[in-house]
Amino acid sequence: MADFEDSTSPTWRNLIDGQVNLRDAIRRTISYASPEGKQYRLNEKTATLFVRPRGWHLPEKHLLVQGQPISGSLFDFGLYFFHNAAALKERGTGPYFYLPKLESHREARLWNNVFNFAQDALGIPRGTIRATVLIETLPAAFEMDEILFELKDHSAGLNCGRWDYIFSFIKKFSYREDLALPDRSTITMDRHFLKSYVDLLIDTCHRRGIHAMGGMAAQIPIKRDAAANDRAMERVRQDKLREVKAGHDGTWVAHPGLVPVAKAVFDEHMPGANQISRRNPGIHVQASDLVAVPEGDITRKGLEMNIDIGLRYLAAWLDGLGCVPIYDLMEDAATAEISRAQLWQWAHHAGRMTDGVMIDVPLVQATIPVVLDRIKQELGEERFAASKFTAAGKLFDQMTAAKQLPEFLTSIAYASID
């Protein structure tokens, strides 16, 4: 998957270089020689290419239409489709997309209209485009059937976007003290509200005869520590085992080194091409299941980790890197979104930590420089001064103090890049 969304800092160079790389990859002319002399080129057989355009909420400020920034979704989709749809079709594949952040069937209908317009404009048969929709917002979980219906001529199924789903849950209930989530590290896929969402997605897709994709494993190989690497790979195996047994038809990972691990689990437990024919009559997910808040503690460690990980990601994003290895996990924007949204909810609704201290805005604002100082000690004065950590700290401070939870961190931070 070539990602123009949460794994990309949307600098102009990143976006345009990405489009050039896709064009070259499809025509099989892409190659790269590293400074160390290592050569990279495509194998004879390659994976099927999907492209994830930006969500509807993100603009592209470098291209104006009638004086206004164009939709980032249309920019990413339009450039890729115009330059590559015919070439993809000639090679026996097609323009395949991975649609993020949808909240309703009306957004799916908009995409379907865009697909039809684009195909008609280039003389390509309708239905050539295929799209998998990420169900990664709480509202979309209530409209899975409707989303599939709107995209029925172009649908490749639905996918569990679990990290952004947690962010959406926090955001939609940010004003509710009684719906505050515990430490992020304790919110695992076996929690009732997440398991219910997964069960509902699989059941919905299989009733409609379409694929239900599992979520991303964020682990990356840990070359410096064999024991830690073994533990990480075992977590991936267990995660993929849970998915295939639940009924998923496929899954995805954040690093190519994890492909053999995930593939082995699915090959063993799903010998066929998919599990669409598999039905579970015992699944009866209700609205109350999707909004059941998991029990758990809010800890000082959880507070500081939200700040630490959020700052590390945002500093890299402001510096032009949107896919960031942090503590042996490959993180994208969803990580920072969960972190800062949870901080805001705790601070504005008096979350109480296990040590009895109440979280408020001044406490979070006082903790940000403490965490920044630790990072400075880790990096050293020179590297820290050359980084974007100070700017990231200011943004976190401002967003924590805001009277209403800002809808998207990336929308606000976009003003700070080229």
N, C-alpha and C positions, 0 to 999 in steps of 0.2 A: 504494500500500500504506500503510495506516494502521498504524503500528508501536507496539505497547505493550511491545515487548521491547527489543532492544539499542539502539534509537535513542531510547528514552524513559527519563529518570530517573523511577523509579516513585514520585514524590511523590503524595500523595492528590489534590491539585488537578490535576496533570497527567492522572492516570488518569480522574478524573470529568469534567473538562473535555473530555478526548478522547472519552469516550462521548457526551457532550452534542453535541459537534461532529459525530460520526458520525450520530447521530439526526437532527440538523438537515440534514446534507448529503443524507441519503437522502430526506428529505421536501422537499429543494430549497428550504429556507428560510434556509440559512446565508449570511451575508455578513459583510464586515468593512470598516471604514473606518480607514485608518492615521492616525496623528497629523498626517501631512503632507497628508491629504485624499484619498489614493488609495483608490479603491473596488475591492473584490474581491467577485465573485459567480460562481456556476457558469455555465459555458457551456451552451448547449442540449444539446450532446453532450459527455458526460464519459467519462473512462476507467472501466473496470470496477474496482470496489472490492474489494480484498482486505484482510483484517485479520490482523495477526500478534499472537497472544496471547503472554504470557510462557511460558517453558519450564517443564517440570514441577518443576524444582528451586527455583523462586522462589515465596515465599509472599506473601500480602497481609495484612499485620499489622493493618489497620484493620477487617477483618471476621472475626469469630470464629465457628466452628462447634463446639459442645460445648467451648467454652473454648480452642480452638486456632485459629491463623490459617488461613484458607482457602487453598487452592492458588491462586497467581496465574493459572495457566492457566485454571482453572474460573471465576475471577472475571471475567477479561477476556472469555472466550468467552460465559459465561452472560449477563452484562449486555447484550452486543451482540446475541446471538441472541434473547433474550427480547423486547427492545424493537424489533428491526428485521427479523426473519426474514419475517414476514407482509408488511410493507411492501415489502421487496426483491422478494419473489415477485410481488406485484401489479404491480411495475414491469418485470417480464419478466427480472429478473436473479435473484440468490439470495445466500444467506450463504456467502461464499467465504473460506477461511482459508489461512494460510501458517504451517506448523507448524515451530517451531525446536527444535534441540538434542536430537532423538530419538537414542537410542543403540541401540535394539533394536526388534524387531517387537512385543515386548510393550507398549512404550509406544505404538506405532501401534494396537495392539488396544485399549488403554485409550481412546485418542481415538475410535476407531470406536464403542466402547460409549457414550461420552459423546454422540456425534452421534446415535446411534439413540435414546437416552433422551430427548434434547432434542427431536428431531423428533416422537417419539411423544407427549411431554408437551404439545406445542402443536398437535398434529393436523396436522403437516406431513409429506408423504410422505417415507419413507426414500429417501436418495439425492439429496435436494434440496441438502444441504450438499456442497460440493466443497472439497478441500484439497490444496495442494501441500506436499510435505514437503521441508524443507531437509536435504540430506545434508551436514552440517557437523560431524560427529564421526567419528573414525576407526572406532569400532565399527559405526556405521551403514553405513559403506562396505562392510562384510562381510555386510550383511543387506538389501540393496536389494530383492531379489526378495521376501523375506519381508515387508518393510514395505509394498510395493505390494499383496501378497496381503491383508494385514490390512485395508487401506483400499480394497479393490477397488471397493466400492459408492460410495465418496466421493472417489476419487482424481482429482486433476488433474495428477498427475505428480510428478517429482522435480526438485530445483533444486540446483545446485552452490553451497554456501555456503563460499566458499573461505577467507575470513579466519578464521572460526571453525574451519574444518577444520585450518588450520595450528596454531591454538591447541590444539585437541584432540590433534593429533599430539604437540606438545610436552608436554602434560599427561599423556598416557597413557604416555609414555616419559621422564617427568621424572626417574626414578630411574636412567636408563641413560646413563652417560657416553659410550658409543659411539654413541648416537642423538641427540646434541645437534645442533641445527640451526645453521647459520652466521647472519650478520647478516640481519635480517628483510628488508632492502631487496633482498637477492640472491635471495630465495625467490619466483621468478616462476612463472607458470603453465606455462612450458615445461619446468620441472624434472620429472624422470621420475616421481616419486611423485605429483605433482599431475596431470600429463598422464594417468597411468594411471587415477587416480580419475575424471577427466573422461570418458575413453574408456569406462570400465566403466559409469558412470552412463548415458551415451547409449545404449550397447549394451543395457543392461538395460531401459531405458524403451522403446526401439523394439521389442525382442523382445516386450514386453507390450502394445504398441499404445498407448502413452501418451507425453505430452510430457516432453522433457528441457530444462529451462531452464538458461541460462547464468548466470554470476555477475555481481555488481554492479561497475560502473565507478564508482570513488570520486571521480573528478575532478570539479571544479566550474569554471564559467567564471571566468576571471581578467581582470576588467575593467580593472585598472590597468596591464596589460602585454600588448599585442597579440601580441608574439612568444611569450611564455610561454603565452598562451592557445592559440595555434596549435599549439604543441608538445603541450600537454595534450590537445587535440582529436584530434591525430594518434595519440596513445597510445590514446585511446578507440577510434578507427577500427581500429587494428591489433588491439586486444584483441577487438573484435566480429568482425573478419574471421577471427581464429583460431577463435572460437566457432562461427560459422556454417559454416565449412569443416569443423570437427570433427563437425558434425551436430546442433548444438543447434537447438531449435524456437523459441526466443525468448531474450530476455535482459532485463536491467534495469539501471537507472542510478540514481545517487544524487541527481541534480539534473535538473529538467525541461528545463534548457537543453541537456542531452546527448541528449534523446530524438531530435531530428532526425538527429543524427550516427549513433546506433545504428540507427535505423530505415532510413536510407539504405543502410547496409551489408547489413542483412538483406533489404531489398526487392530489392537487386541480386542477391544470391546465393541467396535463398530466395523465388522468385516465388510459391510456393504458400503455403497456410495453415500448413504445418509440414513437417518432414522425417521423419515417423514411418516412412514406407515405405523410407527410406534405411537400408541395412544395410552394415556393414563386416565382412566375413568374416575380415579379418586381425587383428581384435581378440581377443587372448587374454591377458587380465590375470590375473596370479597374485598370491597373497598377498604374495610377496616384492616385487612391483612397488609395492604400496601402502605398504610400510614401507622403501623404499630411501631412505636419507638422502642428500641432495644435498651435494656437496663445496662448500667455500667457507670463507672466513675469518671469524673473530670479531675485530672491530676496536674500538679505543677509541671511535671515532665511533659505531659500532653500539651500544655499551654506553650511551653518553651519550644517543643518540637514543631508545633504549628508555625511559630514565628521563624524558627531556624530553617526549616525546609522551604517555607514560603519565600523567605528572603533569598535563599540560594537559587531557587528557580527563577524568581523575578529578576534578580541581578543578571543571570545568564540571558534571559529573554530580552532585557533591555540592551544587552550587548550583541544581540543578533542570533542567539542560539535558543531554539525552542524545545529541544529534546535533550534532557540533561541527566546524566547519571548522578544520583544522590544516595549515599548510603547503600550502594549495591542494588539500587532499583533504577530503572529508566523512567524518569518522570516527564510528564507533559503538563500543559496548563491546568488540567483538572486538579493536580496536586495542590498548586498554589491557590486555586479557587476554593477547594475544600478548607484549606488552612485558614485563609483570611475570612471566609464566611463564618466558620465556626468561631473564630476569635470575636467577630462582631456580635454574633448571637450570645455568646457567653458574657461579653462585656456589657451588653445592653439589657440583659435579662438576669443579671446577678447570679451567674453560674458559681456554685460553691465547690471549691476543690476539696480533696480528701483531707487536706491539712486544716480545713475550716475557714480558709481565707476566701472572701467573696471576690469574684473577678469583676472589675469595672474598667471603664475606659482609661483612667489614669494608671491603673496597674499594668495594662497591656502596653500603654505608651512608655511606661518606665522600664518594661522588660525588653522592649525592642533594642535600645542601645546596649543593654547588657549582653544580649545575644550577638549583636554586631561586634562588640568588643572581643568576644570569644572567637568569632570568625577572623577578626583582624589578627589576633594572636596566632591563629592557625596559618594564615596566609603570609603574614609579615606586612610591615608598613607599606613597602613599595607595591606589592601586588594588590593590596587592599585599596590603596590610593588610585590605582589604575583601573579598578573594577567599578561596577555600577551598584555596589552594595549601599552606598550612602543614599543614592536616589531611590533604591528599592525600599530602604527604611522609611524615607519620607512618604512614599506612596502608601506603605502599610499603616503608618501613623495616621495619615489623612483618611484612609478608608475605615479605620477603626473608629475614628471620631465622628464620622458622618452620621447624621440623624437617621437616615435610611440606608439599608444595606445596598451598596452599589451593585447593579445588575451583573456586570461582568468586569473583572479585573483587567482583562485584555483590552476592553473598550477604552478604559481610562488610561492605561499604560501606552496605548497606541499613539497618543499625542507626544510621547517622549522618545519615539524612534523616528528616524529620518523623515 
